[in-house]
Amino acid sequence: MSADRPDDDREAEDRPRRRDYDDEEEPRRRRRAHDQADDYDDYGGDVAAAAKAKVFPPALILIICAIMCLLMSVGLIPFGIILAMNTPNNDEKILGFVLAGGSVLLIAYYAVMLIGTVRMLKMRSYPMAMTSAIMAIGSFLCLSVTCGVFGVCGSLFMVAFGIWALVVLVNPDVRRQFALNTYRVSDEDAGV
């Protein structure tokens, strides 16, 4: 056995020690046990920033569309009232009042959609964000009935971005970020 020891000692001397590495090499790190709390960075970076980057384009475009539709609906109210007051034909009067009343309903519809898309942009309320994406798809019926050809073109645009928003919102990373943000309250939301 004593003959084996000198060989073992020489082999031990030949092996690099923990501190015997060049500046270019780094020491080998040990693997840690799997920790579910550490999963936020397993996907190669900041998951929150990636989720926000996915949600931002469709949310911003839907906000712009909702604002435009709100303004258009507000403009249709006086048009409907003027149409109802200045025509002698009863059918056109009824059409004017229906147009004005429908515009009031559209204002409420697009106000809810605007609130939901702002919540989507802030990544706060997942149910409200899903509701606004579905409302963007459903706006096809609202705009095409009230605005004719312009409404059909605009609503097809909104339907495309509503579908995009739905696809983004069902992403597991985005859903997880909404769930995390639900329990955090920023200084803005708290009124500080």
Protein Blocks (a to p, Z undefined) as FASTA:
>chain_A
ZZmmmmmmmmmmmpccfklccfkbccddddddddfklmmmmnopafklmmmmmmmmmmmm
mmmmmmmmmmmmmmmmmmmmmmmmmpcbfklmmmmmmmmmmmmmmmmmmmmmmmmmmmmm
nomalmlmmmmmmmmmmmmmmmmmmnommlmmmmmmmmmmmmmmmmmmmpmklmmmmmmm
mmpccfklnoZZ
